[in-house]
């Protein structure tokens, strides 16, 4: 991520049931046995993560996709 500022119209964002979540997993403690099981499931194909990633320039499309319920899984906006 470049820079320290992001301008978003919060009322619109919040009315669309969209959340801005931190992605710093370094601070989150996951027990080793849970991490190992999840990693095995992911590696063996028993766990899949559905994410649609769009560049920041396509934020309006991401919001519209979420608003209309067309996205599968998570929609991530890359900055």
C-alpha angles and dihedrals in degrees: 000000000000123000132003102257133079122178115208132158097242099196090055093044093049094044089057093057092245123144131201105220129185113245099200100125091172089083096049117091114218116181111247094239091053092047092048093049093048092047091051091048091049093046093047093048096246090115124049129182115212110205131158109204120199129179117250090253087068095052091122090056091049091052092046092048090052093044092054093043093239098129122095115217116336127350113214125193111209119215 
